[in-house]
Amino acid sequence: MQAVMAVRSKSSKAWLHEHVNDPYVHQAQKDGYRARAAYKLLEINEKDKLIKPGTVVADLGSAPGSWSQVAAKLAGKKGRVFALDILPMEPVEGVSFIQGDFREDAVLAELEALLDGRSLDLVICDMAPNMSGHAVSDQARSYHLCELALDFAANHLKPGGHLLVKVFQGAGYQEYVQAMREVFAQVQVRKPKASRDRSSETYLLGRNKLGE
Ligand SMILES: C[S@@+](CC[C@H](N)C(=O)[O-])C[C@H]1O[C@@H](n2cnc3c(N)ncnc32)[C@H](O)[C@@H]1O
């Protein structure tokens, strides 16, 4: 028991050390972003120009809200951001938020009611399940969320719209890329600098949703 606690406290110390020394954490505090994740979206957007004034965006797995902050700022008053998370999220100006589990039909229906027939230009999905530590089931639960996001994007993006989605490399990755290729003209991989090298996290960008 003591050995387990020692390992745990060693790893939480390592996490704290990394967090305290992380330049993106400092930058986020300076820039007023709620999470260092903001810089992942900013870097991808710098390259891919996904969000411009007027862009209509859905942000799936939005809490604590740094991607919503970035999206609302870049989309401006003429754009719209619809955000959803299972956890509560402090309000962000210009963002309509729903709290609920994206796996539930009733929550999807609530988001669809909020869209009120509008088609989206962009879906961004940074959803990640709470990790249980059991790698196989964590990976499966993560891809289940990604599949739901792809389905949502296929149903609600305009032809020509884009999906940016976080995935974890490993089992299910190739099949998911293949499923994205059926919906989008191009599928590209993005690994922004703020995404830690040791993490198997990567982002897939589906560009130009194919027409019906
Ligand atoms: C890495 S965080 C997102 C960070 C966010 N992009 C930001 O910049 O602040 C992943 C989020 O996915 C959410 N999430 C996980 N499973 C979910 C589900 N089934 N439905 C909705 N949100 C979920 C978590 O609650 C968590 O807030």
The ligand as an SDF file (V2000), in Angstrom:
LIG
                    3D

 27 29  0  0  0  0  0  0  0  0999 V2000
   -9.3000   17.8270  -22.8680 C   0  0  0  0  0  0  0  0  0  0  0  0
  -10.8240   18.3650  -22.2410 S   0  0  0  0  0  0  0  0  0  0  0  0
  -11.2920   19.6310  -23.3810 C   0  0  0  0  0  0  0  0  0  0  0  0
  -10.5210   20.9180  -23.2200 C   0  0  0  0  0  0  0  0  0  0  0  0
  -11.0990   22.0490  -24.0490 C   0  0  0  0  0  0  0  0  0  0  0  0
  -10.8560   21.8460  -25.4760 N   0  0  0  0  0  0  0  0  0  0  0  0
  -10.5100   23.3740  -23.6700 C   0  0  0  0  0  0  0  0  0  0  0  0
   -9.7620   23.9290  -24.4860 O   0  0  0  0  0  0  0  0  0  0  0  0
  -10.8130   23.8860  -22.5880 O   0  0  0  0  0  0  0  0  0  0  0  0
  -11.9160   17.0620  -22.6850 C   0  0  0  0  0  0  0  0  0  0  0  0
  -13.3460   17.2860  -22.3020 C   0  0  0  0  0  0  0  0  0  0  0  0
  -14.1700   16.2400  -22.8560 O   0  0  0  0  0  0  0  0  0  0  0  0
  -15.2980   16.1330  -22.0020 C   0  0  0  0  0  0  0  0  0  0  0  0
  -16.0330   14.8940  -22.2320 N   0  0  0  0  0  0  0  0  0  0  0  0
  -15.5990   13.6330  -22.0390 C   0  0  0  0  0  0  0  0  0  0  0  0
  -16.5820   12.7580  -22.2840 N   0  0  0  0  0  0  0  0  0  0  0  0
  -17.6680   13.4800  -22.6710 C   0  0  0  0  0  0  0  0  0  0  0  0
  -18.9950   13.1330  -23.0530 C   0  0  0  0  0  0  0  0  0  0  0  0
  -19.3850   11.8720  -23.0880 N   0  0  0  0  0  0  0  0  0  0  0  0
  -19.8490   14.1240  -23.3810 N   0  0  0  0  0  0  0  0  0  0  0  0
  -19.4390   15.4180  -23.3400 C   0  0  0  0  0  0  0  0  0  0  0  0
  -18.2040   15.8050  -22.9800 N   0  0  0  0  0  0  0  0  0  0  0  0
  -17.3220   14.8510  -22.6410 C   0  0  0  0  0  0  0  0  0  0  0  0
  -14.6610   16.1930  -20.6130 C   0  0  0  0  0  0  0  0  0  0  0  0
  -15.6150   16.5120  -19.6270 O   0  0  0  0  0  0  0  0  0  0  0  0
  -13.5900   17.2620  -20.7930 C   0  0  0  0  0  0  0  0  0  0  0  0
  -14.0390   18.5220  -20.3550 O   0  0  0  0  0  0  0  0  0  0  0  0
  1  2  1  0
  2  3  1  0
  2 10  1  0
  3  4  1  0
  4  5  1  0
  5  6  1  0
  5  7  1  0
  7  8  2  0
  7  9  1  0
 10 11  1  0
 11 12  1  0
 11 26  1  0
 12 13  1  0
 13 14  1  0
 13 24  1  0
 14 15  1  0
 14 23  1  0
 15 16  2  0
 16 17  1  0
 17 18  1  0
 17 23  2  0
 18 19  1  0
 18 20  2  0
 20 21  1  0
 21 22  2  0
 22 23  1  0
 24 25  1  0
 24 26  1  0
 26 27  1  0
M  CHG  2   2   1   9  -1
M  END
$$$$
